[in-house]
Amino acid sequence: MTNPISELEKYCIEKSTKPSPLAEDLANYTEAMHPLGHMVCGSLVASFLSFMIKSHGVKTILEIGTFTGFSSLAMAEALPEDGRITTVDKNKKINKFATSYWEKSPSNNKITALFGDGKVVLDTLTEEYDLIFIDADKKGYLTYLEKSLNLLSKNGIIIVDNVLWGGEVVKDFSEDEDKSAQVMREFNDFVSQNPSLEKVLLPIRDGLFLIRKK
């Protein structure tokens, strides 16, 4: 869930280093044509991810939740030539669409797509990642986080999207509320109360939780 882009967010996007025209075209097409287009992470989040990749010398990325491939492409473009991103999703049909955009980019060779249930696929991975971006089914967030912590490099960072869930997380619990709001509230509480994690929750777009091991 995301809120409509505010004038303030538009201003921030205008003043930030933007993703490539190809990546922005993919994001715009997704928002306009896909029935779940609102799920795309958006230009400001992509700019933030790119900044983090470049400023922290990130070379290996794991993305959990590919969707139409916008964030994968934006992050791949920010990686150095020897960098690589592995993106995981169970939807092969939508990944075919993502690939049609990736193939137009010089950064295409940095992207590897894996298919299947993320909870299962993560158990097959053996390398460490400098950055892990979680933006998949919300009910799986806790499991994804636990498995991701085992795959994180020494100074690696986990970034989790949609943790504010349209502002619903700050509202009082009600029986008829969106179940995802309850899931995200529980996830945020788990992270904030875990003494082994250093974290900061940022109100960028629909909320980004930055997490690292102490």
N, C-alpha and C positions, 0 to 999 in steps of 0.2 A: 504494500500500500504506500502511495506517495501523495502528498498534497500538491495542488496545482502550483506551478512555479510563480512565486511572488515577484513583485517588482524589485525587491531587495536582492533576491537570488539572481534575477536577470542582470542586475547591475554587477554582482559579483562575477558572473560568468563573463560578462563583457570585459572586465578588468583582468581576467585570468588568462594564462596560456591555455589555449584550447586544444582539444584533440585534432587530429588531421581532418581535412574536409571529407575524406572517405569515411572515417569513423563517425563523424557528425551526420553524414548522409545515412549511414546505417542506423544510427539512433533515431533520426527523424522519421525514417521509413518505418521503423519498428513502432514508434509511438502512433503514427498515423494509420498504419495498415494492420497491425497485429491486434487481435482482441484483448490481449494482455499487455499491450504496448506500454502501459503505465509502469510495468515492472522493470523497464530498462533503468539502469542506475543513474543516468543523466550526465550532462556535460561537466557540471561542477565536481561531482564525485570522480569522474574520469580524470579531470585536471588534478585533483588532490592525489589520486593514486599515482599518476605520472610524476608528480612532484616528489612523493615519498620514494618511488623507485629510483629516481635520479639522485636524490640527496642522500640516500642511504646505501648507494652502491649495490642495489639489488641485482642479482643475476639469475636467480631461480624463483619462479612463482608457481604456486598451486592455486587454481581457481575452482571452487566448488559451486557449480551452477553456471552453465554457459549461456543459456537463453539464446538470443540471436547473435551473440558473439561480439557485441559492442565493447564491453569492458575488456574482453580478451584482446581485441585488436588494439584498443587504446593503451593497454599495459604493454603489449608486445612492442609497440612503436616507441615506448619509453625505455625499453631494455637496451643494453649495449649489444653489439653485433654477436657476441658469444653468449648472450643471455637466452633463456628459454622459459616458456610458460606452458604448463600442463593444465588443461581445463577439463573438468569432469561433468558429464550430464548423461541422463538416461534417454533423452529424446533424440534419436538419430535423424528424424525427419527435419526438425528445426535446425539441427547442426549442419545439414546439407545447405540450408539457406545461409548460415553463418560462413561456411566455407566459400560460398560464392563471392562473399565480400573479402574474406581474408586473402583469397588468391589474387586479388587486385593490388595487394599491398606488398612492398619490398620486405616487410616484416613477417610475411607468411611462414617462412622457414623456421621461425622461432616458436611457432604454435603447434602443440600436440594435443589432439582431442582424444579423450578416453570415454568409453560409453559404459553405462551401468549404474546401479544404485551406489551413490556416493559412499554410503556406510560400508559397502562391500569393497568398492574400488580402493578406498583409502587403506584398507588392510593389505593390499597388494603392493603398495608403494614402499620403497626402501631408501630413497634419497632424502636429503634434507632440503628445505626450502627457506629462502630469505624472507619471502612474503607469502602469506596465505590469505586469499580473499574469499570469504564465505557469503554467498548470496543465492541460497537454494531454498528448499522447502523448510519453513520455519519450525516445524515440529522436530526436525532433525538437527537443529542448531547445537544443542548440548552435545549430542553424539559427535557431530562434526568438529566441535571445539576440542573435545577430549582427544579425538584421534589426531587432530591437527597439531596439538601440543607435542605429540610424539614425533612429528615430522618437521618440526621447526629447527632451523639452524641456531647457533649459539646466540646471535643477536637478532634473530628473526622477529617479525611482527605479524600478528594476525589482525586483519581488518574485517569486521562483520557489518553487513549492511542491513538497513530497515529496522534497526533496534528501537526506534521511537514509534513505529507503526502508526504514522499519521497523527501522532500526539495522543493516541488511545492509552498508552502505557501510564500516563499520569492521572488518568481518570479513575474514580473508585470502581472496584470490581462490581459487576452485575451479572446475573445468571444468563441474560440474553445478549451479552456482549460478544463481539467477534472473538472466537476462540484463539485466533492468532495473537490478539492483543494480550491475552492471558499467558500464552506461551512466551512471548517476547518479554513480558514483565518478569516471569520466572527466570528466563535466561539472564536478563540484566542483573537480577538479584544474585544469581549464582556467581556471576563474574565479579560483582562488586564485593561479595563476601568471601571470595577466595583469597587467602593471604599469600598464596604463592604466585599471584599474578599482579603485574603492574598494568594499570589500565586508565584510559580516559575516554569518556563518551562525548562525542562532538555532535552538535545539532546541525550537521551539514545535510541538507536535503531531508531524507527520512531517517537520519541518525546513523552515525558510524561509531562503532566501538573499536578502539585500538587497544590491543592486548599483547603483552609480552611476558615471558617468564622472568621472574626476579633473579 
